[in-house]
Amino acid sequence: MKTPDEYRESLRDGRVLYLRGRRVEDITLEPGFAVPLANGAADYDYDADPDLRTYIGESGERENRLFQIPRSEEELALRVELMRTMSPVSASVGALFALLNAEELLAEVNPDYARNVRALYERCRDEDLRIAQLVTDPKGDRSRKPLEQDDPDLYLHVVERRDDGIVVRGAKMHITGAALVHEFIVLPTRGMGPGEEDYAVAFAVPANAPGIKIINRDSVSEPLSTFDYPVSGAHQMPEGLVVFDDVFVPNDRIFLLGEQRLAAKLTRKLGLWERVLGLAGMVDRARLLVGAAQLLADYNGIGKASHVMDKITDLIFYAETLDMALQSAIHNYKTTPSGMVYPDGKSINLGKYYGASNYHLMVRNIHDLCGAIVLTLPTEADYRNPELTGDLEKYLHTHDGVTVEERMRLYNLVRDITADTRGGWDMVTTLQSGGGLAAQKILTYRGFDMDGAKALARRQAGLDD
Ligand SMILES: Cc1cc2nc3c(=O)[nH]c(=O)nc-3n(C[C@H](O)[C@H](O)[C@H](O)COP(=O)(O)OP(=O)(O)OC[C@H]3O[C@@H](n4cnc5c(N)ncnc54)[C@H](O)[C@@H]3O)c2cc1C
């Protein structure tokens, strides 16, 4: 297992990074990456919570739970618990498990593909590497297929086949933590049709492979006080537009090459691990919103009003329903032929859809309880200025038992996660990350036992003798 310092050092590998219009030569020296790097490095602190972050392996040695293949409900639950405590840099290791989920499917088509997946898993485990999952292509005009686009590179594709590998060109967008991981797992974003064989390609490449350029977009553009921004001041992760400018991929890193009918199946299988983390994140966020709403009500003296209790109860329903979906996904786990346990897709999709489609309403509830001060609250700098402290202590007072500093910190939390830059970012992320609303609906529709439901309707309608 690497130490936090070894992780930092490992990213100084010549990768080509851009941030805010500038080329970043050394990620460890760039202030704009300081918080994300600290978040990623903290995941390598295995002493922080050894019982969760490590486990005793079959050899009797302590091993990294991040790479433990779950073989029981308990191990699956621990895995989800672990991911909840880690930054997105480590959370995207789920992409590896998604590939392991598809191992048998790949082996049927080409045993080399399955061997390559296993080899990647073992390399990442043994070298303690972090991974990003690169699925989303730029996609150009959404009504057109890859070959119908004005530019053939709007979907990533193979431009050359050699004896020892392939050369690919294109881009993948919105890639969480792309600048801070070691390996990229690249997958098709949609099913491919006949003639689109060059677009049906999946593989792994190191983040510093020649021809790769990562254009980063961060959610904040300056260092933030953790008093005024308690969440986004301490937790940041840039998304990357990753450009593949004729990148060579050796044969032993390819998982799919031209088998276009497999592309859609693979894509569907692979979203699962990403969505389970999305769902776990929603459960945590929902609980946070409930707690913040109740504290706001307590601090402001409105806790007994019926409309306030009603709004908080809506938030509780939201939180509990999401938690039920997550627990159901773990409890109703499925098992691959090789014995790996994975979460139930139906529970994940229903939970993800419910969480994403109701999040904006829940934010509306909390905004309604906040009042305007969620936007107009003076900053920490004002509060600490002796010329102003007295005024703020006087005019932000509500009742004994609540200090003005406590009230300010709570409002700053709510502002940060719902009403400021990060709040807007979260609104969009909740909807889009892991696929938009339509994606969850399509998966749920396809997975539903329609024949059983139709048979029931036919019987009740007297259509069958
Ligand atoms: C913060 C964040 C992090 C992310 N991290 C990652 C990551 O790490 N890796 C990764 O691969 N992706 C990542 N994503 C991307 C995410 O998976 C996509 O945003 C999502 O799949 C939607 O794709 P899109 O953004 O291109 O939206 P679009 O596809 O443009 O969708 C926008 C709207 O158009 C509709 N639409 C699109 N195509 C059609 C069509 N043909 N017919 C009818 N309607 C259509 C959609 O249903 C939707 O309503 C991330 C996204 C966010 C916001």
Ligand as a Chemical Component Dictionary entry (heavy atoms), coordinates in Angstrom:
data_LIG
# 
_chem_comp.id                   LIG 
_chem_comp.type                 NON-POLYMER 
_chem_comp.pdbx_formal_charge   0 
_chem_comp.three_letter_code    LIG 
# 
loop_
_chem_comp_atom.comp_id 
_chem_comp_atom.atom_id 
_chem_comp_atom.alt_atom_id 
_chem_comp_atom.type_symbol 
_chem_comp_atom.charge 
_chem_comp_atom.model_Cartn_x 
_chem_comp_atom.model_Cartn_y 
_chem_comp_atom.model_Cartn_z 
_chem_comp_atom.pdbx_ordinal 
LIG C1  C1  C 0 -20.084 16.147 -11.860 1  
LIG C2  C2  C 0 -20.162 15.092 -12.913 2  
LIG C3  C3  C 0 -19.235 14.077 -12.913 3  
LIG C4  C4  C 0 -19.235 13.126 -13.934 4  
LIG N1  N1  N 0 -18.277 12.148 -13.928 5  
LIG C5  C5  C 0 -18.178 11.307 -14.986 6  
LIG C6  C6  C 0 -17.119 10.365 -15.064 7  
LIG O1  O1  O 0 -16.289 10.267 -14.160 8  
LIG N2  N2  N 0 -17.038 9.576  -16.161 9  
LIG C7  C7  C 0 -17.937 9.656  -17.176 10 
LIG O2  O2  O 0 -17.807 8.922  -18.136 11 
LIG N3  N3  N 0 -18.959 10.553 -17.149 12 
LIG C8  C8  C 0 -19.101 11.369 -16.079 13 
LIG N4  N4  N 0 -20.137 12.282 -16.019 14 
LIG C9  C9  C 0 -21.011 12.405 -17.173 15 
LIG C10 C10 C 0 -22.419 11.844 -16.992 16 
LIG O3  O3  O 0 -22.424 10.451 -17.047 17 
LIG C11 C11 C 0 -23.218 12.483 -18.145 18 
LIG O4  O4  O 0 -23.355 13.840 -17.805 19 
LIG C12 C12 C 0 -24.558 11.838 -18.369 20 
LIG O5  O5  O 0 -24.408 10.535 -18.859 21 
LIG C13 C13 C 0 -25.367 12.661 -19.404 22 
LIG O6  O6  O 0 -24.638 12.870 -20.580 23 
LIG P1  P1  P 0 -24.405 14.342 -21.135 24 
LIG O7  O7  O 0 -23.872 15.202 -20.039 25 
LIG O8  O8  O 0 -23.600 14.247 -22.376 26 
LIG O9  O9  O 0 -25.838 14.885 -21.430 27 
LIG P2  P2  P 0 -26.678 14.758 -22.761 28 
LIG O10 O10 O 0 -26.489 13.407 -23.346 29 
LIG O11 O11 O 0 -26.420 15.928 -23.623 30 
LIG O12 O12 O 0 -28.142 14.815 -22.158 31 
LIG C14 C14 C 0 -28.868 16.014 -22.006 32 
LIG C15 C15 C 0 -30.335 15.753 -22.317 33 
LIG O13 O13 O 0 -30.464 15.327 -23.672 34 
LIG C16 C16 C 0 -31.202 14.099 -23.708 35 
LIG N5  N5  N 0 -30.692 13.292 -24.815 36 
LIG C17 C17 C 0 -29.396 12.968 -25.070 37 
LIG N6  N6  N 0 -29.317 12.214 -26.179 38 
LIG C18 C18 C 0 -30.566 12.043 -26.635 39 
LIG C19 C19 C 0 -31.130 11.375 -27.762 40 
LIG N7  N7  N 0 -30.393 10.715 -28.635 41 
LIG N8  N8  N 0 -32.477 11.411 -27.915 42 
LIG C20 C20 C 0 -33.260 12.066 -27.015 43 
LIG N9  N9  N 0 -32.781 12.740 -25.928 44 
LIG C21 C21 C 0 -31.452 12.727 -25.760 45 
LIG C22 C22 C 0 -30.964 13.436 -22.354 46 
LIG O14 O14 O 0 -31.957 12.472 -22.015 47 
LIG C23 C23 C 0 -30.964 14.659 -21.442 48 
LIG O15 O15 O 0 -32.287 15.001 -21.119 49 
LIG C24 C24 C 0 -20.197 13.202 -14.970 50 
LIG C25 C25 C 0 -21.178 14.201 -14.935 51 
LIG C26 C26 C 0 -21.164 15.139 -13.923 52 
LIG C27 C27 C 0 -22.217 16.215 -13.931 53 
# 
loop_
_chem_comp_bond.comp_id 
_chem_comp_bond.atom_id_1 
_chem_comp_bond.atom_id_2 
_chem_comp_bond.value_order 
_chem_comp_bond.pdbx_ordinal 
LIG C1  C2  SING 1  
LIG C2  C3  SING 2  
LIG C2  C26 DOUB 3  
LIG C3  C4  DOUB 4  
LIG C4  N1  SING 5  
LIG C4  C24 SING 6  
LIG N1  C5  DOUB 7  
LIG C5  C6  SING 8  
LIG C5  C8  SING 9  
LIG C6  O1  DOUB 10 
LIG C6  N2  SING 11 
LIG N2  C7  SING 12 
LIG C7  O2  DOUB 13 
LIG C7  N3  SING 14 
LIG N3  C8  DOUB 15 
LIG C8  N4  SING 16 
LIG N4  C9  SING 17 
LIG N4  C24 SING 18 
LIG C9  C10 SING 19 
LIG C10 O3  SING 20 
LIG C10 C11 SING 21 
LIG C11 O4  SING 22 
LIG C11 C12 SING 23 
LIG C12 O5  SING 24 
LIG C12 C13 SING 25 
LIG C13 O6  SING 26 
LIG O6  P1  SING 27 
LIG P1  O7  DOUB 28 
LIG P1  O8  SING 29 
LIG P1  O9  SING 30 
LIG O9  P2  SING 31 
LIG P2  O10 DOUB 32 
LIG P2  O11 SING 33 
LIG P2  O12 SING 34 
LIG O12 C14 SING 35 
LIG C14 C15 SING 36 
LIG C15 O13 SING 37 
LIG C15 C23 SING 38 
LIG O13 C16 SING 39 
LIG C16 N5  SING 40 
LIG C16 C22 SING 41 
LIG N5  C17 SING 42 
LIG N5  C21 SING 43 
LIG C17 N6  DOUB 44 
LIG N6  C18 SING 45 
LIG C18 C19 SING 46 
LIG C18 C21 DOUB 47 
LIG C19 N7  SING 48 
LIG C19 N8  DOUB 49 
LIG N8  C20 SING 50 
LIG C20 N9  DOUB 51 
LIG N9  C21 SING 52 
LIG C22 O14 SING 53 
LIG C22 C23 SING 54 
LIG C23 O15 SING 55 
LIG C24 C25 DOUB 56 
LIG C25 C26 SING 57 
LIG C26 C27 SING 58 
# 
